[in-house]
Amino acid sequence: MSMKREQLIERWDELKVENRMEAGRFRMDRPGHTREVAYLESCHSGVITSKVYAAGMYLGLLSEEEGKEILCALETLQVQDERDEKYGCYRWYFEETGIADTNGAFFVTMPLLQLCVYSKEKIPESHWEILERMFLRSIVWFKKECQNPQNHYSNKILSDAAALSALAFLLNKDEEKQCAIDFCRQWDMYTRTRGWGWGENISPIYLEVILDALLVIGIVMEQMDEDVAKAMAEHYKQRVEYANFHGKYTFVPAIRSYNFAGTDENINEENGILHMACYKSGVDSDLEERAMKDDNPELWAVYVIAYMIYEDKCSVHNHGELAKIYEKLFTVELKKDGAVRKERVFDSAEAYTWKGEHVRLGSVNHYPVIPGCYQHPTWGLGWQSMPVSFLVKEAQMGYARFRVDDGEIIRTHPAYDHHSAYLSPALFKGTYLPAVRTNCAQKEQVCIAVRTLENVNNEVISISDEWVVHKFKNEMFFHGDWICLRYPNCCVAILPLGGYWAQGENVNDHSSEVFMEKDDLIIRKYLYLDTGKKRFIHDRLECGWVIVAMDGRKDMEEIKGELDTYEVKDCYLDDHVYPRIETRQIRNVQVYRKEELICEEVFDIHHGIRA
């Protein structure tokens, strides 16, 4: 890594970061993500303001008075009434009149704590009075969160725990230290025995937040409870190994990804720490190039904080205490990758990724991985997850997407974009929402996906399942019912399967619509279609897909010849164990190659997961 402190200082001037600071508050020239600020042309972010403070103080770019002005501004975001149930929490934006996203608490607090933990000497004495006031309120909030933990919400609860651990250490609060230790022990047991809740361990976005939190916990716990520090460091190293498998490319599959544009590389704008953590462990990363060339001043502070942690304070070239702790606990010995990685998500749910030289294919065997998280009128994971997807290097990612037209709005899962979906995240309008499931079986470069909507009772014009491949510029051709996407060095073939739709069950219907929508290739299969809006009721809508990824350069005849070696058998069965009406039967899809069964999906809707 050749990124230097001097270069980061130069970027402050080049990007004119100081021009975005208004009365100690960082101005974003775009709307915020919560409802109150979603339609503003610009707003002031407490989270980015906190990052600019930490970065600016670390590099010596903020004067003592400028830093103090920022801290005073940040303090106004904090709930200061001890009678308020959100005492110690923070609003995310200065324009908000109330707290809409309580995650603002740790997103505002963490950069301040990172500066305190990693570069305490950079903070002037006059700032500590303000920081201590804020921290004494914050520790109340984070203690409460860790005493009633949402273990399924990994990035949130680990960040809460990191904040509590660091605050207890800095303020020397024995009761809160023990609370942090107790939380970490129970979370470690939960994660080792059950898994990662709703699946942020395979998120290309929130894995960065998780690594950030685990590192802080490990470093402060080394001075509070060495066994806890070691346990948390092991989780950290396992996540870095997973990131290493994917390298600089986006994850396939992914739970909680905002890659709605389908880019092949993991270019999330705030992944500075993920990229740096991976780089320091030997993982391919383009962090240096991005840090020096990115024109977005909002990202500058992210790179500086990553630099502070990994290239300065925890660097092997630094012989200080932090570097010794990092070397002892967090050094990752990367193993040579295989072509396949299975990653446990939660209980029986796992992510499966096959990667060739030019193409990758991934799936989650059943999604959602835990009940209750797919969709609600105001939140959910369905709009931001891609449980079955492929990736072609130097091209794009393709993924399956549900689409619902209710006559007023077209909603998709995954969503068209982050801004609109965050405020209206459900796939259907209203409060009664169907169960949505994706069940997959995969063996290397062959994947079967069965996609189900259960108990639909909604006003709609159409419901469909589709594959979307953004900015598709390559060759597409048909071979029988197969839809073949031919790239210079690989091919992805997709076979639409039948299932249940408004007209009843027909597993033999392989029809689909294939067309370009602007620059995007769409492969669409309608499950319901009418000419006018009306309430549609059906207990099971379902279709399926078989996806085959072929690595290496192949001409059209070679692709057709390879596909001719596959045979797909698809049927519904009655096991005579439970009473089964027509729409409750077991789905069985088998893929044979040269008469050998290579992949099979058995889905029993009575259980909601694979049989």
N, C-alpha and C positions, 0 to 999 in steps of 0.2 A: 504494500500500500504506500503510494508516494504522496497521498494527499497531505498537505502541510498546513500547519496553523496559519502561516502567512497567507496562504491561498484563500482560506476561509475568511480571513479579515478583509482581503481584497474584494471578495464577493459581497460583503456587507456594503461596501461603497458602490460597487457596480450595480447591485440590485436596489440601491437606495432604500434600504430597510427603514432607515430613520424617517423617511417620508410617509411611511404607513403608520407611524406612531402619533396618536392624537390624544393629548392629555393622559399619557401613560397607557393608552389602549391601542391594540393593533387593529387596523382597519382591513377587513376583507372586502375586496371589490366584487362581491357576489352575495347571494342570499345565504342564510344559514340553514341548518337542517331541521330545526324545530318549527312548529307552526307559527309562532309569533314573528319569526324573522324570515320565514320561507319565501316571502314575496317582496322583500326589500332589495334594492339594487346593491346595497352594501351594508355591512354591519360590523360590529367590533367583537372579536372572539377572545374570551378569557383564556381559552386553552392555548391559542397561538401566542397571546400576550405573555403567558407564563413561560412558554418555550423561548421566546425572544429574550425575556429577562435572564433565564438560565444561560443561554448561549452568549448574550451580550456581556454579562458579568464574567463569565468564564474567559472570554477572549479579551476582556478589558476594553470593550467598545462602548460601554455605558458608564457615564460618570456616576458618582455616588448619589447625586441628586436625581439624575434620570432614573436610576434603579429604584430609588425610594418612591418616586412618582408612580412607577409601575406597580410596586407592591401596594401602595395606598389605593390605587385603582382596583387591583385584584381583590382587596379586602372588601370593597363595596359589593362584590358578587356573593359574598358569603352570608348565610343565614346566621344572624347574631343574637336572635331572641332565644334564650334557653328553654322557653316554653314551647317553641316550635318543634314538631316531630322531625324536621329536617335540619335542626341545629347543627352547624358545622359543615353542611353541604354547600355547593356552589351552583349558581346559575352558569350556564355555558356562555351566554352572550350578554353584553351590557345592555342591549335593547330589550331584553326579556323582563317582564314584570314579576314572573314567578319561575319556579324550577320545573322545566318540562322533561329534562333528561338528567337523572341523578348521577349518571356516569360522569357528568361534569366535575363531580367531586374529586375523583382520582385523576382525571385528565388534566385538571388545573393544578392539583397538588403534586403530581409525580415530577414534573420538571424542576420544581422548587426543591423537592427532596433529593433528586439526583445531584443537583448542585451542592446540596448540603453534605451528602454522603461521599461524593467523589471529589469535590473541590471546595471544601468548606472554607479554605483560606482565601477564596475569592470574594467572600461576602463581607462588606464593611460592618463595623460594629453597629452603626446607626440603623442597619436593615434588620438586625436580629430582634429588636423590640417589636417590629411589625410582624416578622415571621413567627415569633413565639406566640403572639396573640392569635394569629391565624391557625397555627399548629395546635394550640390548646383547644380550640373549637373543633378542628378537623378530627382530632383523635377521638372525640366523643362519637362522631358520626361513624368513623371506620371501626371502632370497637363494636358498636351496635350491629353493623353489617356483618362483621365476622362472628358475632355471637349467634346470629340467625342467618347462616350462610346459604346463598343460592349456589350450591355446588355444581349444578348443571351449567351455570353461566361462567365459564372458566376465565375469560379475560377480565370480566368484571370483579369476580370474587378474589382472584389472585392479585389484581391491582389494589383492591381494598386491603388485602393482607400485606402487600408490600408497603403500602402507606402506613398501616398500623405498626408494622415491624420497625420501619425507619423512624416513625414519630416516637414510638416507645423508647427506642435506642437513643435518639437525640435528646429527648426530654427526660430520660432516665426515669420512666414510669414503670415500676415493678409489676403492678397489676395488669397493665396493658401489655407488657412484655409476655407475661404468662398467657394472656388471652391470645396473642399472636402465635405463641408456641402451640397452644392447644388447637387453634384452628389449623395450623400447618400439619399437625399430626393427623387430625381427622380427615383433612383434604387429601393427604398422601394415601391414606387407607382407602378412601372412596375411589380415588383415581386408579390405584393399583388393582382394586377388586372389581370395580364396575366399569370405569372408563372416564371419558371426557364429556359427560353430560350430553348436550345437544350437538357437540361435534366441532368445537373451535380448534381442536388439535389438527384439523385438516383445512383450516381457513388460511388462505394466502394473505388475508388482511390482519386477522386478530392473532395469528401466531407471533407477529412482531410484539404485540402488547403483552402476550404471555411470556415471551422471552425476557422482555424488559422487567416484568414483575418478578419472575423467578430469580433473575440475577440480583436484584436489590435484596430480596428475601435471603438468598444464600449468603450474601456478603455481610449483612447485619446479623444474621443468625449464627454465623461462624463465631461471633463474639457474645452470643446469648445461649445457643444450644447447638452443639456441633453435630449431633445426630440429625436434627431437623435440617441444618444447612446441607448436610450430605445428601439427604433424601430429595430436597428441592433441586439440588444441583444435578442429580440423576435425571429428573424430569426435563431439566433444561437441555442436557446433552442428548436425550432421546429426541427432543423436538428439533435440535440442530441437525441430527442425523436424518430426520425426515425431510427437512428443508434441503439437505444435501442431495437426497435422492432426486429431487425435482430441479436442483440447480437454480438457474436464473429464470426458469420457465414457470408459468402459472400452473397451479395444481389441477390435475384431473384424477378423480373428481374433486369437488370443492363444496364445503358447507360454509356459508357466509363469505361470499366473494362479490365484489362490486365490478367484476370484469364483464360488464354488459356489452362492451364493444368487441369482446371475443379476441383480444390480442393474445399472441402466443407467449410473450414474456410477462413475468410478474412485475408490472410497472406501477403498482400501487404507490401513490405519491408520498405516503408517509411511512414507507418501509425502510427508512434509513437504518434503524437499529437492527431489523431483521437482516438486512444485507450486510451490515458490519459484523454482526454476530456470526453470520455464516462465513464471511470472508476470513475472520480471525481463526476459524476452524478449518480453513482450507477449501471452503465452498466457492464455486464460481460466482462472482458478483461484479456488477458494473457500477458499484456505488461511487467510486472515485470519479468516473466520467460523468455520472449524473450530478454529483455534487458541484462539479466545476462548470457544467454547461446548462443546468436547468435554470430557466428564466423566471421561475415562480419564487418570489421572495418569501412566501409562506413556508417553503420547504427548507430554507437555509438553516433555520434553527434546529430542525430535525437532524441534519447532517452534522452540525456542530456538537450536539449532545451525543450522537453516536461516536464521533471522533473523540470527545472527552472521555467517554467510558472505555472504549476499546483500543484506541491508538495512543492514548496518553496515560490515563490512570491505571488501566488494567493491562497495559502493554508489557510484553516480556522484556522490553528494554527499560522498563521502570522497575526499580528494585524496592519500591515502597511496599507498605503493608497490603494495599489493595491488590497489587500485582501478585503478591505471594498467595493471597486468598484465591484469586482467579486461577492461578496456575495449579493450586492444590485441588480445587473443586470443579472447575469448569472447563478444563482442557479436554477437548474432544478428539479421540483417535478415530478418524473416519475410516470406515471399512469400504472395500471395493464393492461398488453397486452390482446387484444382479439386474435382470430385466424385469423382475416382478417384485412388488412390495405390497404386503397386506398390512394394513394399519387398523388396529382395534379402535373403534370409536366409543361404543357403549354396549355392554353386555354382548349380545350376539351380533351386533351391527359392526361391520368392518368396511373399510375402503380398500379397493383393489386397483392397483395401477400397473399396467404393462407399458414398458417404454422400449421402442426400437431406436434405431439411429436417427430416423427422420420423423417418426409418428408415434404418438402415445394414445392410449385408450384407458379410461378409468370409470369406475362405478362404485356405488355404495350398495351393499346387498339388500338393505331395506331402509327406506327413507320416508318419513322422518325417523330418526334413530331413537327418539324418546317420544312418548305421547304428549300432546298438548302444546307443541311448539310450532306447528306448521303455519297456521294462520289464525289471526283474530282481526277484528275491525281496525285496531290501532297498532298492532305489532305482529311479528311472526318472522319465521326464517324462510318460508317458501319462496318469497320474492328475491332472495339473495343467495340461493343455493343451486348448485348444478350437480345433481347426484349421478348423472351419466353424461360423459363428455369425451371428446377426443381433441388432440392437439397436433398440429402439423408445424414443425419448426420453420421459422422464417415465413410463415403464412398466417394462420389464425387458429382459434379454437372453435369447435362446433359443439352445440349442446341441445338437449331436448328441452322443449318449452311448452307449457300449457298456455292456451290462449282462450279468453272468454270475452265475447262481445255482448254487452247488455243493452245495446241500443243507444247508450249515451257515452260510455267509455269502453275502450278496449284495454283489458288488463292481461298481463302475462306473468308467468312464473317460470324462469327468472324474469325480472322486470325489464322494461325498456330502458329505464335510467333510475338512478338513486333518488333524485330530488322528488319526483312525483310519487314513487312507490313508498318512500319513507312515510309520507303523510296518508297514504291509502294503500296499505300493504296487502290486503286480502285479495284473493283471486276473483271473488264474487262480491257484489254489492249487498249490503245489509248485514244483519247480525247472525242469521242462520247460514252456516258455512259447511259445505260438504267435507268429508275426510278425503285427503289427497295422498296417494301413495305411489312410490316408485320401488319396484322390486327387481333386483338384477342378479344374474349369475354370470360370472366371467371366468374364462380360462385363457390366459395370455391374451392374444389379439382378437379373441372372439367374445362378444358380450350379448346377452339376452336381456332386454328391459321390458317389463310389464308395467304399464302405467294406468292407474285406477282412480276414478272419482266415485265415492260412495255416498249414497243418500243425497242426491241433488234435489233441491226444492227451491229454485231461484228463477227470477225473471231474466231471461236471456234470449238472444237471437241465435247465437252459435257458441259451441264449445268444441275446441279442437286440441290435438296434440301435434307438435311439429318439431322438426329440427331446423335450427337457424345456424347458418355459416356466414358470418359477417365479411363483407368486402371480398367476396369470392371472385377470383379472377382466373380460375383454372378451368380445366375441362370437365364437363359432366356428361355422362351417357348412361343409357339403360342397357341392362342385360336381363331379359325376362322381367321379373318384378324387382330386381336389384337396381338401386340407384347408385351409380359409381362416380365418385369424386376423384379425379386423377390429377395428381400433383407431379412435379418434375421427378421427385425421388420417392414417391409412395402413393398409395391409394387408400381411400376409405369407402367401403361399400355398405349401404344401408338397405335393409329389407323391411318394408312395412308389414306388420302382421295384422290379422283381424282381431276380433274381440266382441265386446258388448257395446252397442250404441243404441240410439233411440229406436231403431228398427228391429232390435233384438240381437241375438248372438249369431256371429258368422266368422269363425276363425279362418275361413278360406278367402276372405276378402282382403287382398293385398293392395288395393287401390290407394292412391294418394295424389295430391296435387303438388306439382313441382314447378316453381316459378321464381323469377328474380323480383325482389321488392327493393327498388332502388339498387344499392350495391350488394344486397344480401340475398343469398340463396335460401329459399324456404321449401321444406318438404312437409306438407301439411296433411293431416288425416282428421277429417271431421267426425266427431262423436255425436254431434247434434247440430242441425242446421234448419232454420225456418225462415220464412219471409217476413215475419213480423214478431215484435216483442211479446212474449207471454210467459206465464209461469210454467216451467218445465220440471216434471217430477220423474225421477228414475233412481232405482236403488243401486245400480252399478253400471257405470260407463267405463270402458276399458279398451285399450289397444296395446300393441306391443311392437318391438323393433328387434331386429338382429343386426349387430354392427360387426363388421370384419375390417381390421386394419392390416394392410399389407405394406411392409417396409421394403424399400429399394425401388429402383427405377424399373417400371414395367410398361410394356406397350398394351394397347387395348386387347389384343388377342390373348396375351398372357393373363391379364386380369380376368377375362371371361373364362379362360381355361381353369384358373384356380377356383373361381366361384362355382364352376360346374362340379367340383369335388365335394361341395357342401350339399347336405339335405336337411331341411327343417321340417320337423313334425310338431304339430300344434293341436291341442285338443282340450276339452273340458271333461272332467271325470267326476263320478260319484263314488266316494269310498265306502258308502253304506255304514259309516261310523256315526255321523250326525245326520239329522234331517236336512236335506238340501233341495230347496226349490231351484229353478233353473239358474237364477243369478247368484246362487251361493255355491256353485260347483268349483272344484279345484282346477286351476289352470296348469297345464303341463306343456312346456315348450322344450323341445330337444333339438340340438344341432349335432349332426353327424358329419364327419369328414372321412371320405373313403370308407364308408360303412362303419366307422368307429365313433361311438358316442363321445364327444369331447366337451359338451357343455349342456347343462339342463337346469331349467328354472321350474320349480314347483311352488305355486302360490295358492294358499288356502285363505280365502277372504274371511273365514270364521275366526282366524287367529290374527289377521291383519299383518302378518309377516310371512316370510317364506316357511313352507311346511317342513 
